[in-house]
Amino acid sequence: MLTPNQIYDYLRYYCYTNEKNAQVLHFRDLGSKNLRDLIHAKTPYIAENLQTHLEGFEILEPRETGGIIAMFDQEPIDVDAYCNVTKHSLKEDTAIGHKQINFSNNDFFLYRSRGLYNPIIAVSEINSNDVARLENNSHIPFHYWSNAFLSRYWYSMYEILSPTYYSSKNKFGCYIRDTSGTREYRKDILKMLKNLNIDVHCPILDNANIELASDLSATIDWEDQNKFDIHLVPETIFDTEKVHLTEKIFKPIVMGQPFILFGGPNSLEYLRSYGFKTFNDIWDESYDLEEDAGIRFKKITDLINYLNNLNPEEYKKLVQQTHIIASYNREYFYSDKFYNILKNELHNNLNEAFELREEQFYTNPGGTLFYYDNVYFEYCGMKPRNGVDHKNALAYAYGKSKQVGDTILKKYSKMIDAQAQPSDDT
């Protein structure tokens, strides 16, 4: 069971011991949208002379002779949001230059991840237009279900507790804290629950001014397990084409409860692909196939309303049918089989990304390092003052392939020969 930082340190260890020539960057603050917060970490898996104040400075050598793995593995990716937040940060920071804020977002996104090898980017979403956009812009995405790893850590202590299936006070339960940004759709959930007079345990619905902890979705009040029967799961994103499931989907699984999921299309199918079971033989889960968010929301609403209005005997029989599946899911969540699936996915997809990165070294000579710095050079009339030694990078390229070196020299000779200007910074 791994915390976020342990995952990142493990990847650093993996790259180091397998000589993958890549530096792992993660966000200093989880949930940050500022690319300037992508940092290295103090770890024994890099040279001792680079340890001092590591989180405050950029290690340049990996850009010149290697590449970057950027960890965008916890929050859904929004390319424009990352770029706009970072550009605003640069503009507000008068201590440094910020000419790159005028770049297109496609170019600007390379701000922290460029390297002689194209950057590998870790993601936790599939069917994503944002990931496809990055892939078309010289990034190499690899998917692994990071939030499943983290959920095994966050929910580890609850394995020793046993769910009980008594008659609950409420039919449904729903935990909602944040209703801003991509989570704004949750306001519609609250409105629906109230308007349809749904029999629900929902703290924020009972008291709009209640203060809820920021780690609400990663903790469980075990007494709540007997307050309701069916868990309504409001995922981080709903009005989207992508599948991105977080620790929220595992909360009912750990509590031994059936669930109805507010998420992107095919989210239940994604969950089943890892070995979990859902409730399509007990109630209608066709909402999961609906790509239109409005229609998907209505189908979920109709399902909740239908279950809410069943007569007591029909409802009791239906809920009892869910217990076998809920028990299976809970046991499977804590199983070695599930954890091994997660580990194998991480290793296999990362290794495939490294293979593609090696191919692109030859098909895209100079990688994103020379591309981005040349964009800067052509726009600003100077090289970025970032300390990168392009001649060192060129020598490395020649050491691997004369053809690659010749191509870089021909395409970027003007920028390579230019001097970095001391008045600017990236």
GINORPE-V146357 format. One record per backbone hydrogen bond with DSSP energy under -0.5 kcal/mol. NH is the residue of the N-H (numbers start at 1). CO is the residue of the C=O. If there is no record, write none. Layout:
# GINORPE-V146357
nh:NH co:CO
nh:NH co:CO
This chain:
# GINORPE-V146357
nh:7 co:3
nh:8 co:4
nh:9 co:5
nh:10 co:6
nh:11 co:7
nh:12 co:8
nh:13 co:9
nh:14 co:10
nh:15 co:11
nh:16 co:12
nh:17 co:13
nh:18 co:14
nh:19 co:16
nh:20 co:15
nh:23 co:67
nh:25 co:69
nh:26 co:39
nh:28 co:37
nh:30 co:28
nh:32 co:29
nh:35 co:33
nh:35 co:82
nh:37 co:34
nh:38 co:35
nh:39 co:26
nh:39 co:37
nh:43 co:41
nh:46 co:43
nh:50 co:47
nh:51 co:48
nh:54 co:51
nh:56 co:53
nh:57 co:53
nh:57 co:54
nh:60 co:58
nh:63 co:60
nh:64 co:60
nh:65 co:61
nh:66 co:62
nh:67 co:21
nh:69 co:23
nh:70 co:68
nh:70 co:120
nh:71 co:25
nh:71 co:69
nh:72 co:70
nh:72 co:122
nh:82 co:78
nh:83 co:79
nh:84 co:80
nh:85 co:81
nh:86 co:82
nh:87 co:83
nh:88 co:84
nh:89 co:85
nh:90 co:86
nh:91 co:87
nh:92 co:88
nh:93 co:89
nh:94 co:92
nh:96 co:93
nh:101 co:98
nh:102 co:99
nh:103 co:100
nh:108 co:104
nh:109 co:105
nh:110 co:107
nh:111 co:108
nh:112 co:109
nh:114 co:110
nh:116 co:63
nh:117 co:66
nh:120 co:68
nh:121 co:140
nh:122 co:70
nh:123 co:142
nh:124 co:72
nh:126 co:243
nh:129 co:127
nh:132 co:128
nh:133 co:129
nh:134 co:130
nh:135 co:131
nh:136 co:132
nh:137 co:134
nh:138 co:135
nh:139 co:134
nh:140 co:119
nh:141 co:139
nh:142 co:121
nh:144 co:123
nh:146 co:144
nh:148 co:145
nh:149 co:145
nh:150 co:146
nh:151 co:147
nh:152 co:148
nh:153 co:149
nh:154 co:150
nh:155 co:151
nh:156 co:153
nh:158 co:155
nh:159 co:156
nh:160 co:157
nh:161 co:158
nh:166 co:164
nh:168 co:166
nh:169 co:226
nh:170 co:227
nh:171 co:199
nh:172 co:199
nh:173 co:230
nh:174 co:201
nh:175 co:232
nh:176 co:174
nh:183 co:180
nh:184 co:181
nh:186 co:183
nh:187 co:184
nh:188 co:185
nh:189 co:185
nh:190 co:186
nh:191 co:187
nh:192 co:188
nh:193 co:189
nh:194 co:190
nh:195 co:191
nh:196 co:192
nh:197 co:194
nh:198 co:193
nh:200 co:198
nh:201 co:172
nh:202 co:200
nh:205 co:202
nh:206 co:202
nh:207 co:203
nh:210 co:207
nh:212 co:210
nh:216 co:213
nh:218 co:215
nh:219 co:216
nh:222 co:220
nh:224 co:221
nh:225 co:222
nh:226 co:223
nh:227 co:224
nh:228 co:224
nh:229 co:170
nh:229 co:171
nh:230 co:171
nh:231 co:258
nh:232 co:173
nh:232 co:230
nh:233 co:231
nh:233 co:260
nh:234 co:232
nh:235 co:233
nh:235 co:262
nh:240 co:238
nh:243 co:126
nh:244 co:242
nh:249 co:246
nh:250 co:247
nh:251 co:247
nh:251 co:248
nh:252 co:248
nh:253 co:249
nh:254 co:250
nh:255 co:251
nh:256 co:252
nh:256 co:253
nh:257 co:252
nh:258 co:229
nh:260 co:231
nh:262 co:233
nh:262 co:260
nh:263 co:261
nh:265 co:240
nh:266 co:288
nh:267 co:264
nh:270 co:266
nh:271 co:267
nh:272 co:268
nh:273 co:269
nh:274 co:270
nh:274 co:271
nh:275 co:272
nh:276 co:271
nh:282 co:279
nh:283 co:279
nh:285 co:283
nh:288 co:285
nh:289 co:286
nh:290 co:287
nh:291 co:289
nh:293 co:291
nh:296 co:292
nh:297 co:293
nh:298 co:294
nh:299 co:295
nh:300 co:296
nh:301 co:297
nh:302 co:298
nh:303 co:299
nh:304 co:300
nh:305 co:301
nh:306 co:302
nh:307 co:303
nh:308 co:304
nh:309 co:305
nh:310 co:307
nh:315 co:311
nh:316 co:312
nh:317 co:313
nh:318 co:314
nh:319 co:315
nh:320 co:316
nh:321 co:317
nh:322 co:318
nh:322 co:319
nh:323 co:319
nh:323 co:320
nh:325 co:321
nh:326 co:322
nh:327 co:323
nh:328 co:324
nh:329 co:325
nh:330 co:326
nh:331 co:327
nh:332 co:328
nh:333 co:329
nh:334 co:330
nh:335 co:332
nh:339 co:335
nh:340 co:336
nh:341 co:337
nh:342 co:338
nh:343 co:339
nh:344 co:340
nh:345 co:341
nh:346 co:342
nh:347 co:343
nh:348 co:344
nh:349 co:345
nh:350 co:346
nh:351 co:347
nh:352 co:348
nh:353 co:349
nh:354 co:350
nh:355 co:351
nh:356 co:352
nh:357 co:353
nh:358 co:354
nh:359 co:355
nh:360 co:356
nh:361 co:357
nh:362 co:358
nh:362 co:359
nh:363 co:359
nh:364 co:360
nh:367 co:364
nh:368 co:115
nh:369 co:115
nh:370 co:366
nh:371 co:367
nh:372 co:368
nh:373 co:369
nh:374 co:370
nh:375 co:371
nh:376 co:372
nh:377 co:373
nh:378 co:374
nh:379 co:375
nh:380 co:376
nh:381 co:377
nh:383 co:419
nh:386 co:384
nh:390 co:388
nh:393 co:389
nh:394 co:390
nh:395 co:391
nh:396 co:392
nh:397 co:393
nh:398 co:394
nh:399 co:395
nh:400 co:396
nh:400 co:397
nh:401 co:397
nh:405 co:401
nh:406 co:402
nh:407 co:403
nh:408 co:404
nh:409 co:405
nh:410 co:406
nh:411 co:407
nh:412 co:408
nh:413 co:409
nh:416 co:412
nh:417 co:413
nh:418 co:414
nh:421 co:383
nh:424 co:421
nh:426 co:385
